[in-house]
Structure formats: structure tokens, C-alpha cells
């Protein structure tokens, strides 16, 4: 008997693209237990489209919020409705590969969470760049840059490991960070080197940004370093509540292993002032340089980048 999979899709004014995504979900090669769709008080035709699909497909269950919950509140409450052994997150404007769920179920094994490649595309001229490198899922990397929510399939048991909505992680970060950090703290993530999702990039999306200056190149590296030096004090002050929230999450998860403890140590140093704590932060970044970046690896250049990482990573939070 195949393991049951619940799809959790949250919508908000998604009428323009929702049909394409629903069609790609319904075309999955793996049988789906249920498709839970929770709308966050849309004002366009989204709800009418959802009801149309629900009338045709019995596995679709539509719920409508009476008031706006926001992204985190919507997804977290929708996940609580899932009854499958596994949950897969869906955004409203992507297009899944038809074997997405099958690939993830075949790969997750005993791990808590599975992710894979997301291929950006644009139909409105928005910036889209496909980074085909296999992701590093070490806890140190996850506290700085987590896995994208729309790629995630995870055991329903992972939800019970998350803190309540009142936890500060949800004030300063997204639900996918909470899932990624929690699973990585238990060293329980598998990343498969396959395209799972075609990720639509458009300027009206909640998470849209033009990240062309962050792509790997010497020119961009120098730009990011200069930016970090110029904006060091104000940006570090700005991101400290985020680091404090992520440290609080790691303490809540209470995983006692080398990876989780190394991530906690780095976050603790991020929250301290003064030259000595900063130098200790640099030391721990260098010490863990193989796990700090997008992909795991080694080499002299990575050591140099690790030394500058406390400054260069601030560019991620530029507004």
C-alpha cells in the first residue's frame, strides 16, 4: 500500500495562474490522498475557480478564511488539516513536474524532509536564473538561507516539532525556514538532484526580488563585500531580531548534535557586540567553511569567503 500524501496549497488572489498549478498537481504520477486548499480571503475570482475544481475532483477540499491570516498563519493552519503521512507544500503560481511527488516519496527514506531543484521561469520579464547546483542542507546553511517552501515534502510528524504561531520565528521569517531549520537540526533532510518545480517569477509575487547582483561571480562578490562594509552597522542591527528568533527556534527544537550546536554557536556570536565576538564569529565561519555556502565543498577560496561571510551575508537582507 502506497504512503498517503496530502498536498497543502494556500491561495490569495491567485486567479491568474491557479489553473495551471492545479492541473500539474492533478497530473501527478503518484496517487494523492487529498489536496487541501485554503484561501486567505481573496478578492478576485480565485475562490470561484477553486470551487469549480472541487466539484470535479473529490480529493480537493477547499477552505476559506473569514479574514486574512497572512502567509505563515495560512500555511500553518492549513497544514494542521492534513491527514496524510506526508505533506507537500504548493504555491499557487508554479507548475509542478508530473513526477515531483513520486521522486520525493522514493527518495525521502527515513528522513523528515525532502527537497529538490526548483527551475525559475518568467512570462512577464521578471528576473529568473536557474541555479542547478545541488543544495547544501547543513544546519549552519539553513539558519542563513533555507529551502524554498514550494519544493518541500515532509513527514506530518514534523509539524508537531514546530513551535506555535506565537513564536518569534514566524514574526521575522517564513514557515519554510521553521521547517528547514527544524529538520536540519535533526540531520534529517535529503535533497534530490532533480527538477521538481517550475517556479514562476513575477513581480506581484510575495517573495519576488531581483537577485542578479547575488549571482556567483567575482564582480558580484566585490560588490557584496563593499555593500556589507558600507552598511554593516545598520544592517546587522536590523537582522539581529531574525537571528535571535532562529536561535530561539534551535533551542526549542532541542537537538543535541554537532551540526545543531555549531549553528547555535554562530547565531549566539551574531547577537554579540564588539571586536572579539566578531573575530570569534569569523573563526567559527572559517572552521565550518565546508558547510556555510550554497553547496558543500572545500578549498582556499572558500576559506577566504568564510572569513568575510559575516559581512557579505548582510547583503541578503538589503531592502
DANORDA-V204727 format. One line per field, one symbol per residue. psi: psi as a letter, one per 40 degrees, with the letter a starting at -180 (. if undefined). burial: b if it has 24 or more other ideal C-beta (glycine too) atoms within 12 Angstrom, else e. A space follows every 10 residues. Layout:
psi->???
burial->???
//
This chain:
psi->hiihhhhhhh ihffddeddd ddddddeieh hhdihhhhhf fieaeddddd ddddedhdeh hhihieihei dddddddddd eieidihhhh ieeahiided dddddeddbe idihiaihhi iieeeihhhh heihihfidd ddedhaihde ehhihdddde eiiideiede deaidddddd dddddeffhh hhfihdhhhh hideidehih fdeeihiddd dddddddddd fddddddded dddddddddd dddfhgiddd dddddddddd eiiidddddd dddddddfde edadiiaiid dddddddedd ddedddei.
burial->eebebbbbbb bbbbbebbeb bbebbbebeb ebbbbbbbbb ebeeebbebb eebbeeeebb bbbbbeeebe bbbbbbbbbe bbebebbbbb bbbbbbbeeb bbbbbebbee bbbbbbbbbb beeeeeebbe eeeebbbbbb bbbbbbbbbb bbbbbbebbe bbbeeebbbb eebbbbbbbb bbbbbbbbbb bbebbbbbbb bbeebbbeee eeebeeeeee beebbebbee eeeebbeebb ebbbbbbbbb bbbebeeebb bbbbbbbbbb beeeeeebee bbebbbebbe bbbbeeeeee ebeebbbbbb bbbbbbbee
//
